[in-house]
């Protein structure tokens, strides 16, 4: 076991770090309408359209 960690220790740590980052991104971004990023983006778009007056000038 000690020999494995001597040879592959850095690789194992790198793989675990990548898996942790992917897990955190999945948690924050999510995959449905209840995620933090979806809500922020939706609020941004709704705020843009409400401040734009809901239409094009001269239309």
C-alpha positions as CSV (number, residue, x, y, z in Angstrom):
1,X,0.0,0.0,0.0
2,X,2.9,2.3,0.9
3,X,4.4,1.7,-2.5
4,X,1.2,2.6,-4.3
5,X,1.0,5.9,-2.5
6,X,4.7,6.7,-3.3
7,X,4.2,6.1,-7.0
8,X,0.6,7.4,-7.5
9,X,0.0,9.7,-4.6
10,X,0.0,12.9,-6.6
11,X,-2.2,11.4,-9.2
12,X,-4.7,10.2,-6.7
13,X,-4.9,13.6,-5.0
14,X,-5.4,15.3,-8.4
15,X,-8.2,13.0,-9.3
16,X,-9.9,13.5,-6.0
17,X,-9.6,17.3,-6.3
18,X,-11.1,17.2,-9.8
19,X,-14.0,15.1,-8.6
20,X,-14.6,17.5,-5.7
21,X,-14.6,20.6,-8.0
22,X,-17.1,18.9,-10.4
23,X,-19.3,18.0,-7.4
24,X,-19.2,21.6,-6.1
25,X,-20.0,23.0,-9.6
26,X,-22.9,20.5,-9.9
27,X,-24.2,21.6,-6.5
28,X,-24.1,25.3,-7.3
29,X,-25.2,25.3,-11.0
30,X,-27.7,22.5,-10.6
31,X,-29.7,21.0,-13.4
32,X,-33.2,22.4,-12.8
33,X,-35.1,25.7,-12.3
34,X,-34.3,25.7,-8.6
35,X,-30.6,26.2,-8.9
36,X,-28.8,29.4,-7.8
37,X,-27.4,30.2,-11.2
38,X,-30.7,29.6,-13.0
39,X,-32.5,31.9,-10.6
40,X,-29.8,34.7,-11.0
41,X,-29.8,34.5,-14.8
42,X,-33.6,34.5,-14.9
43,X,-33.8,37.5,-12.6
44,X,-31.2,39.3,-14.8
45,X,-33.2,38.7,-18.0
46,X,-36.5,39.7,-16.4
47,X,-34.9,42.9,-15.1
48,X,-33.5,43.7,-18.5
49,X,-36.9,43.3,-20.2
50,X,-38.7,45.3,-17.6
51,X,-36.2,48.2,-17.8
52,X,-36.4,48.1,-21.6
53,X,-40.1,48.8,-21.5
54,X,-41.1,45.6,-22.9
55,X,-40.7,46.5,-26.6
56,X,-38.7,48.1,-29.3
57,X,-38.9,51.9,-29.9
58,X,-40.9,52.9,-32.9
59,X,-42.6,49.5,-33.2
